[in-house]
Amino acid sequence: ETGLREMKGIDDEMKQIAHDHFKTDDVKGLLERLRTDRQYTFRSEAEVIAYAQSAVDRAAVRVHDWFGFVPDAKLLVKPFPAYQKASGGGFYSAGSVDGTRPGTYELGTYEPETISKIGMESTAFHEAYPGHHLQASVALFGKGLHPVLRYIYVSSTAEGWGLYSERLADEMGLYSSDIDRLGMLSAQAFRAARLVVDPGMHVLGWTREQAIDYMLEHTADSRAYIETEVDRYLAVPGQATAYMIGSLEIQRLRHDAEQKLGPRFDIKAFHDVILRDGSVTLPMLQAAVERWARE
């Protein structure tokens, strides 16, 4: 039910952008054109990396207006290594606590003419700033954090923060075009679809094909990619729901704090509370935010 509700809201947002800026009501057709038309794809690996680096650089500057504690932690943006070259998307690895190894945001650059610009910025913000790189760096370099909490990984908070960061980047004015904002919404739709098909299969008895059909209908990704995703959900029940569930919980905690504190609400302080204890469980996160608001 949560997935269906979120999907409806995201669809409405995408329809508004499609109508206002691209003069069409066919969102699915527009997303397909943005993913395949050569004017919206890259010409070289260097161009892919430069596009991602530009987004990361913008976010690295703006993040200081939205967070009180921003560690001086280096981040490298680079292509996947040769053995992983054909992989798509992006992946973040944290640096070392002694600072000798920087954090890395690696991304797919294979056949750049087939890689669309749509979604590139939202992935960069998810993996780098204000997403996982900031999240991991606060845990690594924050004061007084228990050593276990520097490294522990709870999907709902870790990936929930990554997805929240994609939306936050829009608030921060980081997206460079309506194409990039559509990419952000398309990625949100994919995470909402997971809330539908994961319990659909594991609780309501959906077949693999039903799950694939739903995702084909509501997202712009290829059948081949969706099949690999659905197989992942079959193999690891529940994990894929962590992204949207965690993001919605962070949004709820923020809304509740804003209601309680009114003009005293400080977005920098709120974000610092969300990140300061590392990737804890959602009930622990709720307790921390409520304690902060009370104090």
DALINVEN-V324085 format. One record per backbone hydrogen bond with DSSP energy under -0.5 kcal/mol. CO is the residue of the C=O (numbers start at 0). NH is the residue of the N-H. Records with the same first field share a line. If there is no record, write none. Layout:
CO->NH, NH
//
This chain:
0->4
1->5
2->6
3->7
4->8
5->9
6->10
7->11
8->12
9->13
10->14
11->15
12->16
13->17
14->18
15->19
16->20, 21
17->21, 23
18->22
24->26
25->29
26->30
27->31
28->32
29->33
30->34
31->35
32->36
36->39
37->40
39->116
43->47
44->48
45->49
46->50
47->51
48->52
49->53
50->54
51->55
52->56
53->57
54->58
55->59
56->60
57->61
58->62
60->63
61->64
62->65, 66
67->69
70->72
71->73
73->102
75->77, 104
77->106
80->83
81->84
83->86
84->108, 109
88->107
90->105
92->103
95->98
99->101
100->95
102->75
103->92, 105
104->77
105->90
106->79
108->111
110->113
111->41, 114
113->115
114->41
116->119, 120
118->122
119->123
120->124
121->125
122->126
123->127
124->130
125->131
126->132
127->132, 133
130->134
131->135
132->136
133->137
134->138
135->139
136->140
137->141
141->144
145->148, 149
146->149, 150
147->150, 151
148->278
151->278
152->154
153->156, 157
154->158, 159
156->160
157->161
158->162
159->163
160->164
161->165
162->166
163->167
164->168
165->169
166->169, 170
167->171
168->173
169->172
176->180
177->181
178->182
179->183
180->184
181->185
182->186
183->187
184->188
185->189
186->190
187->191
188->192
189->193
190->194
191->194, 195
192->195, 196
193->197
195->199
196->200
197->201
198->202, 203
199->205
206->210
207->211
208->212
209->213
210->214
211->215
212->216
213->217
214->218
221->225
222->226
223->227
224->228
225->229
226->230
227->231
228->232
229->233
230->234
231->235
235->238, 239
237->240
238->241
240->244
241->245
242->246
243->247
244->248
245->249
246->250
247->251
248->252
249->253
250->254
251->255
252->256
253->257
254->258
255->259
256->260
257->261
260->263
261->264
264->266
265->269
266->270
267->67, 271
268->272
269->273
270->274
271->275
272->276
274->277
277->279
280->284
281->285
282->286
283->287
284->288
285->289
286->290
287->291
288->292
289->293
290->294
//
